[in-house]
Amino acid sequence: NKTKLKYNLRNYHREFHSFCDIYRQLFKESGIISQTQTLEEQFNRAYNTFLHDINKTQHPITTTMKYAILSALLLLIGLIVTLLWMRGEIKYAKEINPLTQLNGNNRINKYLHHLLKHHKDRMIIYFDFDNFKPFNDHFGFEKGDEVILFFSKLLKEVFGQKGYFIGHIGGDDFIVMIENAHFDKVVEEIQAIQKDFVEHTQTFYDDEAKQKGKIFMKDRFGVEREFEIPVSY
């Protein structure tokens, strides 16, 4: 029944494009969109070929039909696999910070609840960079990421080898959680990390800024003011 077949195929064609449009709206920031466009173009070619063969022949179209159905199924499977992959990437990004590869917020929350519930002897250390926004504005986000990566490397070198929990909340915010540790020893390790971090960040500044310990630039309101060189606390 050609009429019924073409009617159903047109509905499928319309729903497929609607699916792609919604997908693009949901994941408009993703690089997978170009792949979705390619799949849609392939589907269009299969659809047009199928319609052409239906209209031109009076003979059974079993072979063409099989080809079109197979093509459509392959395209749909490709999109489903892509969606599942992106779901896994989003979940992974929540578990692991993509920049530093440290524990992300989901793991931080789980471990924090575990620590507070099961351990009386515990330490929670929160790190934040002073005046990091002016640093980013002055040197650019690429240098900002370099500083963040350097600090995460320090945390891994000092605390990671001891099995302590290290988390990256986001931006310049980090957390370290410790069970059954010696307080004075941990404080010494924190001070050593701060010293190495300050020495590293000062390599970005000229001699005048190093001597004054400050840089001069406009704030978010366009007002010229001075900012101290970033340090970690």
ABEGO torsion letter per residue (X at the ends): XAAAAAAAAAAAAAAAAAAAAAAAAAAAABAAAAAAAAAAAAAAAAAAAAAAAAAABABBAAAAAAAAAAAAAAAAAAAAAAAAAAAAAAAAAAABBAAAGBBBAAAAAAAAAAAAAABABBBBBBBBBBGAAAAAAAAEAAAAAAAAAAAAAAAAAAAAAAGBBBBBAEEABBBBBBBGBBAAAAAAAAAAAAAAAAAAAAAABBAAAAAAGBBBBBBAAGBBBBBBBBBBX
